[in-house]
Amino acid sequence: MPTTQRRILVATSFLLGCLSINFSFAAEIPTGKAEDVGMSSERLLRINTAMQRHIDAGDIQGAVTMVARRGKLVHFETHGLMDVDDNRPMQEDALFIMMSSTKPLLGVATMMMIEEGLIRPEDPVSKYIPEFADMQVAVLKDSIDENISPYSVNSQDIPEHRLVPAQREITIHDLLTHTSGLASGGLGTAVSERPQRDSDSTLASIIPQYGSYALDFQPGARWTYSPGVGLDVVSHILEIVSGKPFDEIIDERILQPLGMDNTYFNVPAEYKSRRVDIEDQDMSRFLDRPPTKYFSASGGLTSSAEDYLRFEQMLLNGGELFGNRLLSPRSVRMMSSNQIGGLYKSFSRQQEGMGFGYTVAVTLDPITSNARRSAGAFGWGGAFGTRSWTDPKEELTAVIMLQQAYGPAQYDFENAVQQAIVD
């Protein structure tokens, strides 16, 4: 082949490759008619009615809601205001502080590393971070025969206590399922000194310091939520085995393939006007903070409803979206299966019919759990009101974005979604 023709062929192939990538990234979940995917468009309107009722009552300022079934987007609505002072209606691309809704992305990133053989769930944390060897558990000074660890302790009123050796090392599995006892609000947390972070802090500079923490209970003995530390430890392990910062892992391995172009650890200055600002709620430490170098898997992301629906749709599809495969179907099932037997009782410690997988809660029995989801559905939420889930049995994904923690609005959304399924 003449040189000129070869150059034209190479240039054309390169251009087509670039176009293919751009098309992949620009792809959207197709819109469909509710009735074509076994849902009632009339019943989906109840979502709007419920959100407006809560807005009129002053319960919430605004929301974005999305529902997709059988691969088709059938509901995408904005409600209320994103900024009261400027009287700005909620936008479809509004940016929400995700808090713990960040955690399932860490779950997916971890499953990738497990697939690739870089880590195993049963690996002790000390294999990667030596400071986590030989940890101790805080228990009450009395009741020596029982080694009692209280579920929660007020740091201003710490009871007499002692430290006993952990019966085994904490593992990646323990951290992913919140059964490690690390920084979960109990006696160990109360008697330990939290590392101080500043604008230059990173996972590498902070996480090893948690090796000196006393655990709140013996590893694997309970489910008690570690809101801001446990999964950050996992994210640092991912940094170690991959040789990349956690934000790059998330960006390259999840955000770019899924076209999640509105998800950030540090929101670019030109997009800050798209962030939801709640009246009479001081959000300055989130909205006005300088760029961070500490990329928290526990609660560091800001995102949009559409981006999170893409993430959930990838899970529903068994790890693939827009021709980009992130995980195998078996890895998704592993992540979304109950991993801890009967330990999960949620925050109330009275929840029935639910289990916990890797970073996500799992519906085991829709009746006893009082869930508005089918058996096998899984998902998680954030402290500021964001919530999303995947329901494989119903071939459904759903997202509600609030910036106020108001459970009744979340419940009414989930109920309306469930009741709109007619086939």
N, C-alpha and C positions, 0 to 999 in steps of 0.2 A: 504494500500500500504506500503511495507517495506520501512524503512528509507532510505536505499541506493538508491532505485528506486526514492523516492521523491526528494532526493538531485540531482540525475542525471536529473530528469525532470525540476527542478527549474533552474539548471545550464544551461540546454539546452535552456529553455525558455528565460533566461537572455541573452544568446549568440545570439539567433535568434533576440531578440529585439534590441540588439546592432547592429547586421548586418543590420536589417531593417532600423535603424536610419541612419547608414552610407550610405546605398544604397540611401536612400531618399536625404541625403545631397549631395551625389556624383552625383545625377541625372543631366542630361543635357537636354536641349531642343533638340529634335531629328532633325537631318539634313534631308532635303528633296530636291527633284528636283523642281525647280521653276514652271515648266509646270504642275506638279501634284497639285499645290495649286493656279492655275490660274494666274501665273505670267510668264513673259518672261525672260529666262536666258540671252538672247542676250541683252535685254533692261536693265537688271540689270548691265551689264558691263559698261553702261554709267556712273554709279557711279564712277568706276575706272577712266574712261576717264576724268570726271569732276574734281576729286581730283588731278589727275596728272597735269591737266592744271593749277590749282591754285598753285600747288607746283612749277611747272616750272616758273610761273610768280612771285614767291616769296611771294605770298599772305599768304600761310600757310607752315609750316615746315613738317607737317605730320598729319595723322588722322587714326582712326579706325572706320569702318562703319559696321552696322549689320542690317539685316531685317529678320523678321519672319512673316509668314502668315499661318493661319489655323493650328497653333501649330507646324509648321516646320520651321527650320532655313534654309533660302535659299540664304543668302548673309552674308559673314563674311570675311572682307578684311582689310589688313593693307596698309597704304600708307605713303611714305616718311620716314623721320627720326625721332627718338625720342631723339637723341642727336647728334648735328652737330659736335661737337669737336671730338667725338669718332667715327663718321661716322656709328652710330648704326641704323640699320633699325628699323622702328616701330614694336613693338611686339604685338601679340594678347592680352597678359595680361598686357600691359602697364597701368600704374596708372596715372590717371588724377585728378588734383585739380578740384572738382566739383562746387565749389562756390554755386550759388543758385539752381543748380540741386539737392542739398541736400533737398530743401524744400518739394518736394512731399513725401519723407519718413516721414517727420513730419505730413503731411496730413493723411497718412495711420495710423500712431501711434495714432493720435487724433481720427480718426474714430473708432479705437479699443476701446478707453476709452469711447466714446459716446455710442457704442454698449453695453458696460458693465455697463452703467448707472453711471459712475463715474463723468462725466461732461455732460453739455448740451451746444450746440452752443450759446444759448441766455444768458448763465450765464455771469454776469458782472465779469470782471477780479478781482475786489476788493473782491469778495467772497473768493478768494484764496490768493490774495496778497493785503492786506488792504491798502498799500501805493498808490494804484491806485484809491482810492475814491476821489471825489471832484476835478477832474482835470480841468484845464482851457485851453482855446483856444487862441492862439495869432492872433490878427487882426490888421489892420492898425489903426493908431490913428485917422485919419480923416475918413470920410464916416461912421459916427457913426450909421446912420440909416440902413446901409447895413452889417456891421460887416464883411468886406472883408478880406479874408485870401489869400495871394498870393500863387500860386502853387509852386514857387521856389524862394529862396532868397539866395543871396550871403552873406555868413557870414562876409565878409569884408565890406559890404555896407548894413547894416541893417536899414530899414526905421523906422521912428517913429511908435510906436506900443502901444498896450494896451492888457490886458488880460481880457477875458470874461468867465463866467462859461460855462462849457460844458453842453449842453442841456440834455444830458443823459450820463450814464457811458459807457465806451467802453466794448465790449463783446468779447468772444472767436470768435464768428462769424465775428466780425469786423476785428480781427487780422488775421484770416485765409483768408479773402478776400481782405486784404489791404485797408480797408475802415475805419480804426480806427483814422487816423490822427497822429499816434504815430511815430515819427522819420522818416518822409517820405520826408525830404528835403525842407520843407517850412519854414514859419516864426517862427513857434514854435520850430522847430529843431535849427534854427539859434540863437535863444535867450536862448536856454537851455544849460546847462553844461553837456557834455557827461561824464559818469562815466569812471574813469581810470582803465584799466585792467592790471594785471601783470600775471606772471606765476602761481601764486596761486589762481587767480580768478576763481570763479565758477558761474554757473547760480544763485545759491542761494545768493551769495554775491553781484552780480551786478544787477540783474533784478529788485529788489525792488526799486533801486535808480531811475529807469525810471518813477516811480510814480510822481516825482517832475517835469517831463518834461511838457512843454506847448505843446498842440496838434497843429497840422498844420491846422486843419479844424474841423468842428463839426462832431462827429462820425456818420458814415453812409452817409455823404453828397457827398463824392467823392471816386473814386478809385485812389489812389496814392501810389506807391510802397514803402514799408518799407523794404529796402534791408537787413538790418543787425540787426534789433531789434524786430519787431513785432512778428515774429514766435519764436524768442528766449523766449519771454514772455510765449507763449503757451507751449513751451517745459518745462519751469520751472513749469507751472501748472501741466503738466503730471507727473513731478517728485513728486510734492506735493501729488497728489491723488493716485499715485501708490506706493509711498514710495521707489522708486528706482531712481538712477541717469539716466539722459537721454541717455547716451551712452549704459547703460545696457538695457534700454527699447528697443532701436533700435536693439541692438545685439540679444537679446533673442527673441524679438517678430517679427523681420523682417529678419535680416541678416542670422541667423542660419536656420530658416525654409526654406528660399529660396536658401540656399547654396551660399549666397553672401560672399564668403571667401576672396574676394579681396577688401573689402570696410572697410575703417578705419577712425576714427577721428585722431588717431596717427599711422602713418605708421611704422611698425616694422623696426628696423635698417637693418635686413637682406633683406628687400624688397625695400630699398630706391633706388637701382640701376634701378628699374623698373619704376621710375617716369619720366615723360616726362619733358625734360629741353629745353626750347625755347631759341635759340640763340638771343643775343641782347635784351633780355627781362629779367629784374632783378626780379627773382622769389625767391630770397633768403629768404624773410620773410615767404614764404610758405615752401620752401624746406629745410631750415636750422634752423627753429625754434625748440626750445625744446618742449617736449611733453606738450600738453595743458590739463588743467582741466576744461576749459570752452568749453563745447560741444555744439557748435552752430548749431541749426536747420536751421539757415538762410544760412549757407555756410561752414560748417565745415568738410565735408567728402572728402576723396580721394577714387577713385573707378576705376573700369575697365568697358569696354563696355559690356562684357558678363554679369557682375553682373547686370548692369542696364537693360539689355534686360530681364533678369529674373524678375526683379521688374515690368517692363511694362507688361510682359506676365502674371504675377499674376493678374494685374488689368484687362487685356483683358479677362481672364478666370473668371471674376466676384469675385476675391478675393482669388483664390486657385491656387496652383502650386505644382506639385510633391506629391500630396496627402495631402498637408498641407494647411488648410484653415486659412487665416489671417482675412478676412472680409466676410460679406455676400454680395451677389450681390446688394442688395438694398443700402448698405453703399457705395459701389463703385459708384453706380449711383448718390447718394447724393453728394459725393465728386466731381464728374465729371460733375455735372449739373451747369448751370449758376445760381449763388446765389444772383446776385446784379442788376438784371434788365438791364437797359441801361447805367450803370455807367462806364463800362469798355471801355476805349478808348486807352489802352496801354500807352507806354511811350511818344508817339507822341501826345497824346490826340486827335487824329484824326482817330483812327482805327475804322472801321465799321465791322459788321458781326461777332464779337467775344464777348464772355462773360467770366466770371471768377467764378470758383468753389472754393473749399477749397484747396488752394495752387497751383492750375493748371488753365491755360487758356483753354477755351472751344471754339471750332469752332461752330458757330451757322449757318452761311451762307458761304459756300465755295467760292461763287462768289464775294459777296461784301467784304469779308475779304481778298481776294486774297491769300487764304491759299491753300497749296498743300495737303489738308487733307479733309476728308468727314465731313459732319455735325455730331456733337457728338464726334469728335476726341478731345483728351485733352492731355496736357503735359506741360513741362516747360523746361528751360535751365539755363545755368550758364554764368557768365560774361566772363569766359575764353573760351567760345565756345562750351561747351558741350550742347547737346540737345537730348531729347528723347520724344516719344509720343506713345499713344495708339489710334488706330482707330477702334472702335467696328464694324462699318458698314462694313469695309473691312476686318475685322478679322486680323488686322495687327498691328505689333509693330516695331519700328525702333529706332535706336540709332546712333548718330554721335558724336564722341569724338574728339574735337579739344582742343588745349591749347592756341588758339589765337581767339579773338573775330572777326570773319570775316563772316559777314552775307551772302555775295554771295556764299560762299562755302556751308553754311547750306541750302540756297535756292536751289542750284543746286542738292544737295543730295535729298531734299524733292521732288523736281520736278522729278528726275529720278526714285525715288521709286514710285511715283504716276503713272508715265507713263509706268512703268513695269507691272502694273496690267492690265491684258487682259481678265479676267473673273470675 
